[in-house]
Amino acid sequence: MEHKAGFVNIIGNPNVGKSTLMNAFVGEKLSIITSKAQTTRHRILGIVNGDDFQMVLSDTPGIIKPAYELQSSMMDFVKSAFEDADVLIYMVEIGEKALKDEAFFNKITNAKIPVLLLLNKIDTSNQEHLEEQMLLWREKVPNAEIYPISALENFNVKEVFERIVSLLPASPPFYPKDQLTDKPERFFVNETIREKILLHYKKEIPYAVEVETEEFIEDEEIIRIRSVIMVERDSQKGIIIGHKGSALKRVGMEARKDLEQFFGKQIHIELYVKVNKNWRSNERQLRRFGYQKK
């Protein structure tokens, strides 16, 4: 039996549901999901294995016009997604009319690899509007196969998955067959904590936050975690902690529940908050957090 393997890279504007789709394909919550833009900051690989295939999915940050160094680094992850893709998934949502970066859009329309354009969130639309949108995108991206989907409701997701498998090139697997992702455990701890901050804090706070796990000690029945939440200003530190530590305690409790489900073990988590002034514009700090400039 011939084995197939390939890189399937998912790109699109912020908030189109890329992470929801990847998690549906992988069957695990690898990418954090919130309604806020710029939730995904890194390029996250999710690996799906079958008897005769390996699909390496890549969820990238939503495409934006960078305003500071962190966002430039995020767009570097998107650029790298074009370089190694065997299949490209361009995800849009009902009502969208263009990609936020024309250069990226030109790369999609001139791609020499298979392109699947997924029109997401069709559960929020009606048949007439859907047909109008399908016509619009057929004209804009004539080289793409178009699929209307609802990643949240799992509509047409199986059909898209099977089509991707059929497009994978013949190749041995790139990763061990029992591997789920390329990221270490600490990365998922950091992202789970950051997800809770995105959900519970408003305005600039979630975007000024980075999380670093300093300790991850795994015993047979429990994992002991110590993580630091970095903010840019003293005023942000006070908001994260909240009155008598109540806000920080809520983040810790909710993160612990999710991590216990993810790791299948009891979790003990300690959270601290530190000020790391202007880290989003500091190249040395960005490298420390894994945002490497190309």
Backbone as CSV, one residue per row, in Angstrom:
resi,resn,N_x,N_y,N_z,CA_x,CA_y,CA_z,C_x,C_y,C_z
1,MET,0.848,-1.197,0.000,0.000,0.000,0.000,0.885,1.250,0.000
2,GLU,0.663,2.143,-0.958,1.461,3.371,-1.046,1.128,4.307,0.115
3,HIS,2.181,4.854,0.740,1.972,5.788,1.849,2.054,7.218,1.339
4,LYS,1.152,8.086,1.851,1.112,9.488,1.457,1.388,10.364,2.680
5,ALA,2.056,11.476,2.443,2.302,12.419,3.542,2.540,13.799,2.957
6,GLY,2.082,14.824,3.682,2.295,16.180,3.181,1.907,17.237,4.195
7,PHE,2.368,18.450,3.925,2.071,19.607,4.768,0.856,20.342,4.216
8,VAL,-0.134,20.548,5.079,-1.387,21.208,4.698,-1.480,22.480,5.528
9,ASN,-1.299,23.623,4.888,-1.184,24.879,5.616,-2.444,25.718,5.485
10,ILE,-2.942,26.184,6.646,-4.216,26.909,6.716,-3.933,28.392,6.926
11,ILE,-4.408,29.245,5.997,-4.221,30.685,6.153,-5.548,31.406,5.962
12,GLY,-5.589,32.664,6.409,-6.799,33.473,6.262,-6.723,34.693,7.161
13,ASN,-7.723,35.540,7.086,-7.804,36.698,7.972,-8.045,36.246,9.416
14,PRO,-7.860,37.142,10.401,-8.181,36.776,11.785,-9.662,36.393,11.937
15,ASN,-9.929,35.492,12.879,-11.303,35.139,13.280,-12.107,34.384,12.228
16,VAL,-11.447,33.715,11.272,-12.224,32.967,10.273,-12.493,31.531,10.703
17,GLY,-11.873,31.088,11.805,-12.138,29.736,12.305,-11.059,28.727,11.958
18,LYS,-9.837,29.185,11.672,-8.746,28.266,11.311,-8.451,27.271,12.427
19,SER,-8.379,27.781,13.652,-8.052,26.914,14.793,-9.159,25.890,15.041
20,THR,-10.415,26.311,14.883,-11.540,25.380,15.064,-11.449,24.242,14.061
21,LEU,-11.100,24.586,12.822,-10.975,23.561,11.776,-9.842,22.592,12.099
22,MET,-8.680,23.125,12.474,-7.551,22.235,12.750,-7.860,21.313,13.926
23,ASN,-8.449,21.851,14.973,-8.798,21.010,16.120,-9.797,19.923,15.728
24,ALA,-10.725,20.253,14.806,-11.700,19.252,14.323,-10.995,18.143,13.556
25,PHE,-10.016,18.499,12.736,-9.254,17.503,11.973,-8.427,16.606,12.894
26,VAL,-7.746,17.243,13.876,-6.816,16.509,14.750,-7.570,15.708,15.816
27,GLY,-8.741,16.226,16.230,-9.491,15.550,17.283,-9.017,15.917,18.671
28,GLU,-8.156,16.939,18.781,-7.667,17.440,20.065,-7.643,18.961,20.009
29,LYS,-7.700,19.590,21.187,-7.644,21.052,21.223,-6.176,21.486,21.265
30,LEU,-5.594,21.669,20.076,-4.193,22.095,19.987,-4.085,23.607,19.900
31,SER,-4.970,24.230,19.129,-4.952,25.685,18.975,-6.028,26.296,19.858
32,ILE,-5.658,27.372,20.562,-6.654,28.023,21.411,-7.635,28.791,20.543
33,ILE,-8.857,28.907,21.032,-9.933,29.527,20.242,-10.646,30.557,21.115
34,THR,-10.658,31.806,20.648,-11.501,32.819,21.291,-12.095,33.677,20.177
35,SER,-13.004,34.555,20.541,-13.632,35.429,19.535,-12.762,36.645,19.240
36,LYS,-11.647,36.808,19.959,-10.780,37.973,19.742,-9.817,37.719,18.588
37,ALA,-9.523,38.768,17.834,-8.542,38.667,16.748,-7.153,38.416,17.330
38,GLN,-6.263,37.861,16.499,-4.869,37.602,16.869,-4.734,36.622,18.027
39,THR,-5.689,35.679,18.138,-5.568,34.661,19.179,-4.346,33.774,18.913
40,THR,-4.186,33.329,17.653,-3.035,32.494,17.290,-1.844,33.395,16.999
41,ARG,-0.735,33.154,17.716,0.469,33.966,17.515,1.599,33.174,16.858
42,HIS,1.591,31.867,17.017,2.650,31.017,16.486,2.104,30.164,15.346
43,ARG,2.997,29.462,14.676,2.598,28.446,13.712,2.576,27.115,14.460
44,ILE,1.408,26.506,14.534,1.224,25.290,15.326,0.948,24.118,14.383
45,LEU,1.712,23.046,14.521,1.488,21.859,13.704,0.611,20.854,14.440
46,GLY,-0.363,20.309,13.722,-1.179,19.209,14.225,-1.018,18.038,13.275
47,ILE,-0.691,16.873,13.799,-0.348,15.727,12.954,-1.459,14.684,13.029
48,VAL,-2.024,14.339,11.861,-3.094,13.348,11.786,-2.574,12.134,11.013
49,ASN,-2.644,10.971,11.638,-2.124,9.747,11.032,-3.235,8.764,10.690
50,GLY,-3.152,8.176,9.492,-3.985,7.048,9.104,-3.071,5.884,8.767
51,ASP,-3.633,4.743,8.418,-2.799,3.584,8.074,-1.867,3.893,6.909
52,ASP,-2.353,4.661,5.929,-1.561,4.898,4.731,-1.325,6.382,4.451
53,PHE,-1.504,7.243,5.481,-1.223,8.664,5.255,-0.805,9.356,6.549
54,GLN,-0.119,10.482,6.384,0.165,11.403,7.489,-0.075,12.824,6.987
55,MET,-1.020,13.504,7.623,-1.360,14.882,7.262,-0.782,15.803,8.335
56,VAL,0.129,16.689,7.921,0.740,17.628,8.867,0.074,18.985,8.658
57,LEU,-0.867,19.311,9.551,-1.634,20.547,9.451,-0.905,21.690,10.137
58,SER,-0.993,22.859,9.545,-0.315,24.016,10.106,-1.315,25.156,10.266
59,ASP,-1.540,25.561,11.518,-2.418,26.696,11.818,-1.529,27.913,12.027
60,THR,-1.760,28.969,11.245,-0.919,30.162,11.325,-1.724,31.343,11.866
61,PRO,-1.027,32.406,12.322,-1.755,33.603,12.752,-2.602,34.176,11.626
62,GLY,-3.708,34.833,12.002,-4.530,35.517,11.007,-3.744,36.636,10.338
63,ILE,-3.986,36.861,9.053,-3.200,37.838,8.284,-3.633,39.261,8.638
64,ILE,-2.637,40.057,9.051,-2.873,41.458,9.438,-1.753,42.312,8.853
65,LYS,-1.922,43.625,8.904,-0.828,44.538,8.558,-0.102,44.871,9.865
66,PRO,1.171,44.462,9.988,1.862,44.591,11.286,1.990,46.035,11.750
67,ALA,1.767,46.234,13.062,1.906,47.565,13.662,3.115,47.631,14.593
68,TYR,3.644,46.467,15.017,4.830,46.447,15.882,5.554,45.119,15.690
69,GLU,6.706,44.960,16.333,7.593,43.822,16.073,6.920,42.466,16.268
70,LEU,6.119,42.320,17.316,5.442,41.039,17.549,4.605,40.657,16.327
71,GLN,3.843,41.603,15.805,2.980,41.298,14.661,3.798,40.989,13.408
72,SER,4.966,41.633,13.243,5.848,41.308,12.114,6.318,39.868,12.217
73,SER,6.672,39.454,13.433,7.111,38.071,13.645,5.974,37.089,13.363
74,MET,4.759,37.461,13.757,3.592,36.610,13.484,3.409,36.433,11.978
75,MET,3.603,37.490,11.200,3.444,37.385,9.749,4.568,36.574,9.100
76,ASP,5.730,36.510,9.765,6.799,35.632,9.274,6.361,34.170,9.325
77,PHE,5.571,33.804,10.349,5.048,32.431,10.428,4.126,32.145,9.236
78,VAL,3.359,33.163,8.821,2.463,32.977,7.669,3.281,32.801,6.390
79,LYS,4.327,33.628,6.228,5.184,33.511,5.038,5.771,32.107,4.936
80,SER,6.212,31.565,6.070,6.831,30.236,6.056,5.818,29.159,5.657
81,ALA,4.533,29.416,5.884,3.488,28.440,5.534,3.373,28.261,4.023
82,PHE,3.754,29.284,3.257,3.730,29.159,1.796,4.898,28.312,1.281
83,GLU,5.990,28.303,2.057,7.231,27.715,1.553,7.217,26.195,1.503
84,ASP,6.530,25.549,2.442,6.619,24.075,2.497,5.279,23.378,2.278
85,ALA,4.258,24.125,1.819,2.921,23.526,1.690,2.836,22.575,0.497
86,ASP,2.184,21.438,0.709,1.804,20.537,-0.386,0.356,20.803,-0.803
87,VAL,-0.451,21.238,0.169,-1.836,21.649,-0.086,-2.056,22.932,0.714
88,LEU,-2.689,23.921,0.096,-2.941,25.185,0.783,-4.437,25.338,1.028
89,ILE,-4.805,25.601,2.276,-6.202,25.888,2.606,-6.329,27.384,2.861
90,TYR,-7.136,28.037,2.028,-7.425,29.455,2.218,-8.829,29.542,2.788
91,MET,-8.917,30.041,4.025,-10.192,30.034,4.731,-10.776,31.437,4.773
92,VAL,-12.031,31.561,4.358,-12.745,32.843,4.429,-14.072,32.589,5.144
93,GLU,-14.711,33.668,5.568,-16.034,33.499,6.165,-17.068,34.251,5.352
94,ILE,-18.306,33.832,5.515,-19.427,34.481,4.824,-19.354,35.999,5.034
95,GLY,-19.436,36.746,3.939,-19.415,38.206,4.036,-18.062,38.824,3.759
96,GLU,-16.986,38.014,3.833,-15.653,38.541,3.527,-15.519,38.783,2.036
97,LYS,-14.681,39.771,1.676,-14.501,40.065,0.249,-13.040,40.097,-0.187
98,ALA,-12.106,40.110,0.761,-10.687,40.194,0.380,-9.797,39.771,1.541
99,LEU,-8.549,39.444,1.195,-7.531,39.162,2.206,-6.893,40.488,2.610
100,LYS,-6.428,40.582,3.867,-5.926,41.868,4.346,-4.546,42.229,3.804
101,ASP,-3.915,41.330,3.075,-2.602,41.597,2.495,-2.609,41.147,1.038
102,GLU,-2.427,42.113,0.128,-2.543,41.812,-1.308,-1.448,40.862,-1.787
103,ALA,-0.243,40.995,-1.214,0.872,40.132,-1.630,0.567,38.671,-1.314
104,PHE,-0.003,38.418,-0.138,-0.391,37.051,0.225,-1.483,36.543,-0.734
105,PHE,-2.428,37.418,-1.045,-3.524,37.017,-1.932,-2.990,36.617,-3.315
106,ASN,-2.013,37.382,-3.823,-1.412,37.056,-5.118,-0.709,35.706,-5.076
107,LYS,-0.086,35.403,-3.930,0.570,34.090,-3.785,-0.447,32.958,-3.872
108,ILE,-1.631,33.193,-3.309,-2.687,32.163,-3.341,-3.173,31.953,-4.776
109,THR,-3.473,33.039,-5.467,-4.047,32.916,-6.815,-3.029,32.408,-7.837
110,ASN,-1.733,32.516,-7.514,-0.687,32.028,-8.424,-0.028,30.748,-7.917
111,ALA,-0.617,30.122,-6.911,-0.007,28.922,-6.317,0.028,27.779,-7.321
112,LYS,1.131,27.049,-7.291,1.288,25.887,-8.189,0.836,24.582,-7.511
113,ILE,0.444,24.678,-6.267,-0.033,23.511,-5.505,-1.558,23.562,-5.416
114,PRO,-2.219,22.452,-5.040,-3.683,22.491,-4.877,-4.110,23.500,-3.805
115,VAL,-5.137,24.288,-4.113,-5.699,25.260,-3.166,-7.156,24.897,-2.913
116,LEU,-7.503,24.754,-1.639,-8.901,24.561,-1.244,-9.359,25.840,-0.562
117,LEU,-10.391,26.469,-1.107,-10.952,27.652,-0.472,-12.174,27.208,0.339
118,LEU,-12.098,27.385,1.649,-13.185,26.958,2.536,-13.986,28.180,2.968
119,LEU,-15.246,28.208,2.592,-16.152,29.300,2.948,-16.839,28.912,4.253
120,ASN,-16.324,29.464,5.356,-16.732,29.027,6.693,-17.890,29.856,7.256
121,LYS,-18.491,29.323,8.305,-19.585,29.961,9.059,-20.860,30.074,8.226
122,ILE,-21.091,29.080,7.364,-22.303,29.140,6.528,-23.564,28.929,7.365
123,ASP,-23.396,28.433,8.614,-24.546,28.282,9.509,-25.128,29.635,9.909
124,THR,-24.381,30.729,9.647,-24.875,32.067,9.996,-25.523,32.760,8.787
125,SER,-25.657,32.031,7.665,-26.136,32.650,6.427,-27.374,31.939,5.886
126,ASN,-27.845,32.395,4.711,-28.945,31.708,4.031,-28.483,31.258,2.644
127,GLN,-29.302,30.476,1.977,-28.908,29.863,0.702,-28.566,30.908,-0.369
128,GLU,-29.379,31.953,-0.447,-29.166,32.976,-1.481,-27.813,33.671,-1.303
129,HIS,-27.528,34.067,-0.055,-26.263,34.744,0.240,-25.086,33.805,-0.012
130,LEU,-25.252,32.535,0.356,-24.202,31.547,0.143,-23.866,31.417,-1.346
131,GLU,-24.890,31.336,-2.173,-24.665,31.205,-3.622,-23.947,32.434,-4.185
132,GLU,-24.306,33.626,-3.700,-23.625,34.861,-4.122,-22.142,34.810,-3.749
133,GLN,-21.878,34.350,-2.522,-20.496,34.276,-2.045,-19.677,33.243,-2.828
134,MET,-20.298,32.107,-3.148,-19.606,31.078,-3.928,-19.190,31.639,-5.294
135,LEU,-20.091,32.384,-5.948,-19.782,32.998,-7.252,-18.644,34.011,-7.126
136,LEU,-18.709,34.834,-6.080,-17.683,35.861,-5.846,-16.300,35.224,-5.740
137,TRP,-16.190,34.169,-4.926,-14.877,33.563,-4.680,-14.396,32.731,-5.858
138,ARG,-15.332,32.187,-6.659,-14.909,31.471,-7.877,-14.216,32.437,-8.847
139,GLU,-14.732,33.667,-8.884,-14.120,34.684,-9.758,-12.781,35.152,-9.202
140,LYS,-12.702,35.336,-7.894,-11.489,35.875,-7.271,-10.347,34.862,-7.243
141,VAL,-10.682,33.589,-6.979,-9.640,32.560,-6.855,-9.992,31.388,-7.779
142,PRO,-9.820,31.576,-9.100,-10.247,30.540,-10.049,-9.457,29.238,-9.947
143,ASN,-8.273,29.303,-9.319,-7.448,28.091,-9.188,-7.832,27.235,-7.981
144,ALA,-8.842,27.645,-7.218,-9.201,26.932,-5.980,-10.433,26.057,-6.147
145,GLU,-10.453,24.949,-5.413,-11.688,24.177,-5.212,-12.402,24.809,-4.018
146,ILE,-13.690,25.089,-4.155,-14.415,25.801,-3.096,-15.365,24.862,-2.369
147,TYR,-15.293,24.909,-1.027,-16.171,24.086,-0.192,-16.867,24.982,0.840
148,PRO,-18.202,25.012,0.866,-18.893,25.690,1.960,-18.843,24.796,3.202
149,ILE,-18.438,25.346,4.342,-18.325,24.532,5.564,-18.821,25.306,6.781
150,SER,-19.046,24.568,7.865,-19.166,25.159,9.198,-18.248,24.359,10.105
151,ALA,-17.071,24.927,10.402,-16.103,24.218,11.255,-16.692,23.981,12.640
152,LEU,-17.461,24.950,13.125,-18.049,24.837,14.462,-19.100,23.739,14.522
153,GLU,-19.941,23.646,13.483,-21.015,22.645,13.445,-20.584,21.333,12.765
154,ASN,-19.310,21.287,12.330,-18.755,20.085,11.691,-19.412,19.757,10.347
155,PHE,-19.980,20.768,9.683,-20.630,20.536,8.394,-19.599,20.541,7.268
156,ASN,-19.569,19.479,6.490,-18.664,19.307,5.344,-17.196,19.124,5.732
157,VAL,-16.895,19.059,7.026,-15.499,18.931,7.479,-14.916,17.581,7.054
158,LYS,-15.710,16.508,7.187,-15.241,15.169,6.805,-14.929,15.113,5.297
159,GLU,-15.793,15.728,4.482,-15.594,15.731,3.033,-14.306,16.463,2.647
160,VAL,-14.061,17.594,3.319,-12.825,18.347,3.054,-11.605,17.527,3.472
161,PHE,-11.707,16.896,4.633,-10.602,16.065,5.136,-10.250,14.969,4.118
162,GLU,-11.270,14.280,3.623,-11.036,13.189,2.664,-10.443,13.716,1.359
163,ARG,-10.858,14.919,0.938,-10.300,15.506,-0.275,-8.816,15.833,-0.069
164,ILE,-8.483,16.348,1.100,-7.074,16.662,1.387,-6.224,15.390,1.328
165,VAL,-6.720,14.319,1.954,-5.971,13.045,1.941,-5.707,12.609,0.499
166,SER,-6.699,12.771,-0.368,-6.538,12.354,-1.771,-5.487,13.192,-2.499
167,LEU,-5.227,14.414,-2.016,-4.270,15.314,-2.673,-2.842,15.181,-2.135
168,LEU,-2.644,14.456,-1.041,-1.302,14.329,-0.459,-0.381,13.562,-1.398
169,PRO,0.872,13.995,-1.519,1.816,13.276,-2.382,2.304,11.979,-1.732
170,ALA,2.787,11.055,-2.558,3.384,9.814,-2.039,4.652,10.163,-1.271
171,SER,4.733,9.711,-0.023,5.882,10.036,0.821,5.827,9.204,2.091
172,PRO,6.978,8.848,2.656,6.965,8.254,3.995,6.570,9.320,5.017
173,PRO,6.155,8.931,6.228,5.767,9.929,7.234,6.949,10.816,7.633
174,PHE,6.649,12.074,7.959,7.677,13.018,8.410,7.919,12.918,9.917
175,TYR,6.917,12.465,10.656,6.993,12.407,12.114,6.602,11.004,12.575
176,PRO,7.028,10.614,13.796,6.576,9.324,14.337,5.057,9.240,14.330
177,LYS,4.537,8.053,14.089,3.091,7.880,13.908,2.274,8.149,15.176
178,ASP,2.920,8.185,16.327,2.166,8.467,17.564,2.302,9.928,17.995
179,GLN,2.946,10.761,17.170,3.146,12.163,17.532,1.958,12.999,17.083
180,LEU,1.510,13.894,17.971,0.314,14.700,17.720,0.650,16.109,17.243
181,THR,1.807,16.633,17.678,2.184,18.007,17.354,3.693,18.151,17.466
182,ASP,4.200,19.286,16.969,5.642,19.552,17.082,5.974,20.386,18.307
183,LYS,4.970,20.807,19.062,5.197,21.707,20.197,5.388,20.931,21.500
184,PRO,6.242,21.437,22.407,6.436,20.778,23.713,5.267,21.042,24.663
185,GLU,5.226,20.280,25.762,4.122,20.412,26.730,3.984,21.841,27.250
186,ARG,5.119,22.494,27.526,5.063,23.842,28.115,4.340,24.827,27.194
187,PHE,4.462,24.625,25.886,3.784,25.511,24.933,2.274,25.472,25.162
188,PHE,1.728,24.279,25.378,0.270,24.147,25.554,-0.183,24.688,26.910
189,VAL,0.695,24.614,27.896,0.398,25.255,29.175,0.297,26.766,28.965
190,ASN,1.310,27.337,28.306,1.325,28.786,28.047,0.082,29.236,27.275
191,GLU,-0.269,28.471,26.227,-1.400,28.851,25.384,-2.734,28.721,26.121
192,THR,-2.856,27.717,26.979,-4.099,27.539,27.743,-4.306,28.713,28.698
193,ILE,-3.233,29.128,29.362,-3.322,30.281,30.276,-3.652,31.545,29.483
194,ARG,-3.004,31.705,28.326,-3.238,32.897,27.500,-4.675,32.930,26.980
195,GLU,-5.233,31.748,26.676,-6.625,31.692,26.230,-7.563,32.248,27.302
196,LYS,-7.325,31.886,28.560,-8.193,32.365,29.655,-8.083,33.891,29.808
197,ILE,-6.882,34.406,29.574,-6.699,35.858,29.657,-7.432,36.550,28.509
198,LEU,-7.367,35.971,27.320,-8.111,36.521,26.179,-9.612,36.529,26.441
199,LEU,-10.087,35.507,27.138,-11.526,35.393,27.394,-12.016,36.370,28.463
200,HIS,-11.179,36.664,29.464,-11.674,37.376,30.644,-11.216,38.825,30.795
201,TYR,-10.276,39.267,29.966,-9.789,40.639,30.105,-10.083,41.416,28.823
202,LYS,-10.258,42.724,28.969,-10.698,43.544,27.836,-9.585,44.452,27.328
203,LYS,-9.919,45.109,26.221,-9.076,46.149,25.617,-7.681,45.602,25.325
204,GLU,-6.652,46.350,25.760,-5.278,46.056,25.364,-4.661,44.908,26.170
205,ILE,-5.228,44.607,27.333,-4.593,43.646,28.261,-4.191,42.327,27.586
206,PRO,-5.098,41.605,26.902,-4.696,40.304,26.356,-3.547,40.372,25.354
207,TYR,-3.457,41.507,24.639,-2.424,41.637,23.602,-1.076,42.034,24.192
208,ALA,-1.069,42.520,25.425,0.174,42.904,26.098,0.735,41.749,26.928
209,VAL,0.100,40.573,26.836,0.463,39.439,27.695,1.229,38.373,26.923
210,GLU,2.257,37.838,27.563,2.927,36.614,27.102,3.082,35.723,28.327
211,VAL,3.049,34.419,28.128,3.142,33.483,29.254,4.390,32.617,29.083
212,GLU,5.105,32.415,30.178,6.305,31.570,30.169,6.205,30.568,31.317
213,THR,6.291,29.288,30.992,6.244,28.247,32.020,7.664,27.930,32.465
214,GLU,7.958,28.247,33.711,9.321,28.068,34.237,9.540,26.683,34.818
215,GLU,8.440,26.032,35.204,8.582,24.708,35.822,7.468,23.789,35.340
216,PHE,7.849,22.589,34.895,6.884,21.573,34.469,7.439,20.241,34.950
217,ILE,6.955,19.803,36.100,7.477,18.570,36.708,6.368,17.519,36.700
218,GLU,6.613,16.441,35.965,5.593,15.405,35.790,5.924,14.178,36.632
219,ASP,5.020,13.848,37.555,5.114,12.598,38.323,4.066,11.637,37.776
220,GLU,3.952,10.481,38.383,3.040,9.454,37.875,1.593,9.920,37.871
221,GLU,1.191,10.640,38.906,-0.227,11.011,39.026,-0.499,12.507,38.961
222,ILE,0.545,13.342,39.008,0.332,14.796,39.056,1.417,15.516,38.263
223,ILE,1.037,16.653,37.675,2.006,17.536,37.016,2.008,18.848,37.787
224,ARG,3.202,19.274,38.201,3.345,20.531,38.949,3.895,21.600,37.999
225,ILE,3.148,22.692,37.895,3.467,23.739,36.917,3.627,25.081,37.617
226,ARG,4.676,25.807,37.228,4.798,27.196,37.681,4.977,28.074,36.436
227,SER,4.052,29.013,36.222,4.076,29.851,35.022,4.053,31.325,35.397
228,VAL,4.704,32.122,34.557,4.757,33.569,34.765,3.998,34.255,33.632
229,ILE,3.100,35.157,34.001,2.375,35.980,33.032,3.115,37.309,32.913
230,MET,3.635,37.583,31.714,4.368,38.834,31.470,3.408,39.908,30.957
231,VAL,3.517,41.109,31.513,2.769,42.258,31.003,3.757,43.387,30.726
232,GLU,3.291,44.456,30.091,4.203,45.540,29.715,4.251,46.685,30.731
233,ARG,3.207,46.823,31.559,3.168,47.962,32.486,2.648,47.534,33.861
234,ASP,3.000,48.317,34.875,2.557,48.029,36.252,1.037,48.042,36.365
235,SER,0.383,48.972,35.654,-1.084,49.065,35.736,-1.729,47.777,35.213
236,GLN,-1.114,47.170,34.180,-1.640,45.912,33.629,-1.471,44.775,34.637
237,LYS,-0.390,44.802,35.372,-0.152,43.764,36.392,-1.282,43.758,37.410
238,GLY,-1.673,44.955,37.863,-2.759,45.061,38.841,-4.078,44.539,38.298
239,ILE,-4.343,44.814,37.028,-5.604,44.353,36.413,-5.613,42.832,36.303
240,ILE,-4.482,42.242,35.890,-4.398,40.778,35.759,-4.637,40.099,37.110
241,ILE,-4.043,40.661,38.168,-4.176,40.043,39.502,-5.597,40.227,40.041
242,GLY,-6.151,41.429,39.877,-7.510,41.695,40.347,-7.582,41.916,41.846
243,HIS,-8.784,42.229,42.328,-9.000,42.525,43.751,-8.691,41.297,44.602
244,LYS,-7.711,41.441,45.474,-7.272,40.353,46.361,-6.909,39.063,45.590
245,GLY,-6.448,39.259,44.364,-5.991,38.108,43.568,-7.097,37.312,42.906
246,SER,-8.337,37.847,42.930,-9.480,37.053,42.453,-9.424,36.767,40.949
247,ALA,-8.986,37.761,40.157,-8.958,37.573,38.700,-7.913,36.531,38.303
248,LEU,-6.738,36.616,38.932,-5.663,35.653,38.643,-6.058,34.247,39.087
249,LYS,-6.758,34.169,40.203,-7.218,32.865,40.704,-8.177,32.206,39.707
250,ARG,-9.065,32.998,39.109,-10.003,32.455,38.122,-9.248,31.907,36.903
251,VAL,-8.254,32.647,36.424,-7.439,32.182,35.295,-6.794,30.841,35.636
252,GLY,-6.226,30.750,36.836,-5.554,29.515,37.270,-6.500,28.332,37.364
253,MET,-7.687,28.561,37.918,-8.664,27.474,38.073,-9.140,26.955,36.715
254,GLU,-9.460,27.885,35.802,-9.964,27.469,34.489,-8.866,26.790,33.666
255,ALA,-7.643,27.316,33.746,-6.526,26.695,33.023,-6.267,25.288,33.567
256,ARG,-6.331,25.131,34.878,-6.085,23.814,35.487,-7.086,22.779,34.975
257,LYS,-8.353,23.141,34.885,-9.378,22.200,34.393,-9.068,21.740,32.976
258,ASP,-8.736,22.694,32.107,-8.432,22.348,30.713,-7.179,21.491,30.605
259,LEU,-6.161,21.823,31.398,-4.904,21.082,31.325,-5.052,19.670,31.881
260,GLU,-5.913,19.500,32.897,-6.167,18.145,33.412,-6.808,17.280,32.335
261,GLN,-7.688,17.894,31.551,-8.328,17.152,30.456,-7.304,16.852,29.351
262,PHE,-6.449,17.804,29.037,-5.476,17.651,27.959,-4.419,16.592,28.296
263,PHE,-3.895,16.644,29.534,-2.815,15.726,29.914,-3.314,14.437,30.569
264,GLY,-4.589,14.424,30.988,-5.135,13.228,31.633,-4.549,12.958,33.000
265,LYS,-4.132,14.013,33.679,-3.537,13.888,35.018,-3.975,15.053,35.889
266,GLN,-3.793,14.880,37.212,-4.056,15.977,38.134,-3.011,17.073,37.900
267,ILE,-3.436,18.324,37.963,-2.536,19.465,37.731,-2.491,20.343,38.973
268,HIS,-1.280,20.708,39.372,-1.106,21.761,40.386,-0.424,22.923,39.681
269,ILE,-1.063,24.093,39.666,-0.519,25.222,38.898,-0.362,26.457,39.778
270,GLU,0.792,27.095,39.686,1.057,28.359,40.382,1.295,29.428,39.319
271,LEU,0.614,30.571,39.469,0.751,31.664,38.508,1.322,32.904,39.186
272,TYR,2.236,33.555,38.486,2.823,34.816,38.953,2.714,35.827,37.822
273,VAL,2.744,37.116,38.171,2.675,38.175,37.156,3.905,39.061,37.293
274,LYS,4.585,39.306,36.174,5.775,40.161,36.161,5.639,41.213,35.064
275,VAL,6.273,42.360,35.286,6.312,43.414,34.273,7.573,43.237,33.430
276,ASN,7.383,43.179,32.114,8.501,43.071,31.162,8.263,44.177,30.133
277,LYS,8.812,45.346,30.414,8.433,46.571,29.697,8.632,46.452,28.183
278,ASN,7.554,46.773,27.454,7.597,46.863,25.980,8.155,45.618,25.300
279,TRP,7.864,44.443,25.835,8.409,43.212,25.263,7.971,43.004,23.809
280,ARG,6.782,43.521,23.430,6.275,43.292,22.062,7.106,43.994,20.984
281,SER,7.906,44.992,21.397,8.725,45.733,20.438,10.217,45.454,20.619
282,ASN,10.544,44.468,21.427,11.943,44.158,21.751,12.340,42.837,21.085
283,GLU,13.238,42.913,20.085,13.587,41.707,19.323,14.189,40.616,20.200
284,ARG,14.989,40.994,21.185,15.608,39.988,22.067,14.543,39.262,22.881
285,GLN,13.579,40.014,23.406,12.490,39.395,24.173,11.619,38.513,23.271
286,LEU,11.355,38.970,22.050,10.539,38.180,21.125,11.209,36.852,20.796
287,ARG,12.534,36.866,20.618,13.262,35.604,20.377,13.129,34.669,21.567
288,ARG,13.204,35.240,22.750,13.057,34.440,23.979,11.703,33.725,24.022
289,PHE,10.656,34.379,23.497,9.316,33.790,23.507,9.009,32.991,22.241
290,GLY,10.020,32.812,21.391,9.836,31.939,20.226,9.374,32.622,18.959
291,TYR,9.412,33.985,18.952,9.048,34.714,17.728,10.336,35.108,17.027
292,GLN,10.806,34.276,16.117,12.105,34.515,15.497,11.932,35.156,14.135
293,LYS,12.653,36.249,13.933,12.616,36.937,12.643,13.357,36.113,11.608
294,LYS,12.825,36.124,10.392,13.476,35.373,9.292,14.559,36.237,8.675
